[in-house]
Amino acid sequence: MHRILVANRHGHQVVEWETTDTEEARQQIAAAERILREARDKGCLVSRKEGGQHVLDTRPFDPQVEEYQIVAPIAGG
């Protein structure tokens, strides 16, 4: 199972998908790709898990990545 962890002011959300060749998996992957794209469009940072740790990521969505993490920008004054 692959996933995106979305950290925001409401806590966090987990979005998961499988890479099996089924219609349900294709829909899950499309939803995950959309979430990542929309987060980047809003200025969120995205990291991907590589070798057991997260590294900043600007590459296109890859459904084979074990885990992505999205962190919303901090707003303040």
ChimeraX attribute file (.defattr): number of C-alpha atoms within 10 A of each C-alpha:
attribute: neighborCount
match mode: 1-to-1
recipient: residues
	/A:1	11
	/A:2	16
	/A:3	19
	/A:4	23
	/A:5	17
	/A:6	21
	/A:7	15
	/A:8	14
	/A:9	8
	/A:10	7
	/A:11	7
	/A:12	11
	/A:13	12
	/A:14	11
	/A:15	16
	/A:16	17
	/A:17	21
	/A:18	17
	/A:19	14
	/A:20	10
	/A:21	8
	/A:22	10
	/A:23	9
	/A:24	13
	/A:25	15
	/A:26	16
	/A:27	13
	/A:28	18
	/A:29	23
	/A:30	14
	/A:31	15
	/A:32	22
	/A:33	17
	/A:34	13
	/A:35	17
	/A:36	20
	/A:37	15
	/A:38	12
	/A:39	17
	/A:40	16
	/A:41	9
	/A:42	10
	/A:43	11
	/A:44	20
	/A:45	16
	/A:46	23
	/A:47	20
	/A:48	22
	/A:49	15
	/A:50	12
	/A:51	7
	/A:52	9
	/A:53	9
	/A:54	14
	/A:55	14
	/A:56	13
	/A:57	14
	/A:58	11
	/A:59	9
	/A:60	9
	/A:61	18
	/A:62	12
	/A:63	19
	/A:64	13
	/A:65	14
	/A:66	16
	/A:67	20
	/A:68	26
	/A:69	21
	/A:70	22
	/A:71	18
	/A:72	16
	/A:73	11
	/A:74	9
	/A:75	5
	/A:76	4
	/A:77	3
